[in-house]
Amino acid sequence: MNRAVGYQITERWHTYRRRPADLELWGSVTDAELTSLHAAAFGHAPTAVPWNERLTAHSLTWVTARAPEDRSLVGFVNVVGDGGAHAFLLDTMVRPDQQGRGIGRGLVRAAAREATLRGCHWLHADYEEAAAAFYEQGCGLVPTRAGLLRLRPDQPEPRPARDVTSRSRDQLET
Ligand SMILES: CC(C)(COP(=O)(O)OP(=O)(O)OC[C@H]1O[C@@H](n2cnc3c(N)ncnc32)[C@H](O)[C@@H]1OP(=O)(O)O)[C@@H](O)C(=O)NCCC(=O)NCCS
């Protein structure tokens, strides 16, 4: 696969007086940075994960967001693909003190552009109610029915979404 490591993305941050982050496709990032961002964004204790090993083996692409002032990691999204028409967003996350500045939307836009260039037709995400406004109003995803099967008993039961059929109908009517 043709993989340009650390490819800088030009994002037009119209709405913001100062650009909130520098985005990079396949941006170089350490396992420790991702572990600490994940813990901060999802609110749990840091758990060591071999991020780079997984990204290299399984990702279609990923996007990093770094603060222009000090290059610290402020956001990340991973994109996995089926080798065909489908790409899936995973671990969309922005450091809590940087949320609400357009970084999450910039990450998803960059992921969508790259997935399109790589021949995908569809970009999927599954998310809980708390992230629905971000993905739907913020990033333009249309809610559809999707399901989640718990494969291990040590994982929490998935929380069912409220009725997505009526939600999408409401959205189409407004
Ligand atoms: C979800 C998350 C990635 C959003 O990133 P962000 O940088 O804060 O989002 P943005 O500033 O780019 O938001 C873009 C748009 O989404 C919508 N949006 C974002 N967060 C929202 C919220 N909490 N409530 C309502 N709308 C929201 C708004 O329309 C916003 O546009 P506006 O600023 O022009 O109003 C971030 O909040 C996060 O990391 N959360 C914790 C981890 C998580 O739950 N990730 C999702 C996993 S499925």
The ligand as an ORCA input file, in Angstrom:
! r2SCAN-3c Opt
* xyz 0 1
  C     -16.691     13.454     20.598
  C     -15.422     14.312     20.432
  C     -14.406     13.547     19.607
  C     -15.812     15.613     19.709
  O     -14.641     16.365     19.468
  P     -14.656     17.974     19.554
  O     -13.363     18.453     19.044
  O     -15.052     18.370     20.922
  O     -15.852     18.325     18.561
  P     -15.924     19.589     17.589
  O     -15.537     20.816     18.353
  O     -15.192     19.304     16.347
  O     -17.493     19.621     17.312
  C     -17.994     19.737     16.003
  C     -19.481     19.859     16.068
  O     -20.057     18.704     16.699
  C     -21.159     19.095     17.517
  N     -20.857     18.761     18.896
  C     -19.665     18.381     19.410
  N     -19.774     18.071     20.718
  C     -21.064     18.283     21.028
  C     -21.816     18.125     22.228
  N     -21.261     17.695     23.371
  N     -23.132     18.432     22.195
  C     -23.699     18.892     21.052
  N     -23.033     19.038     19.879
  C     -21.749     18.734     19.879
  C     -21.371     20.555     17.303
  O     -22.280     20.684     16.215
  C     -20.013     21.042     16.866
  O     -20.070     22.105     15.965
  P     -20.046     23.661     16.471
  O     -18.828     23.772     17.338
  O     -19.937     24.398     15.195
  O     -21.307     23.832     17.220
  C     -14.830     14.708     21.814
  O     -15.839     15.363     22.552
  C     -14.307     13.523     22.601
  O     -13.144     13.174     22.486
  N     -15.155     12.909     23.442
  C     -14.740     11.800     24.299
  C     -14.451     10.555     23.508
  C     -15.651     10.075     22.737
  O     -16.737      9.911     23.275
  N     -15.444      9.828     21.419
  C     -16.464      9.312     20.546
  C     -16.298      7.837     20.514
  S     -17.572      7.024     19.654
*
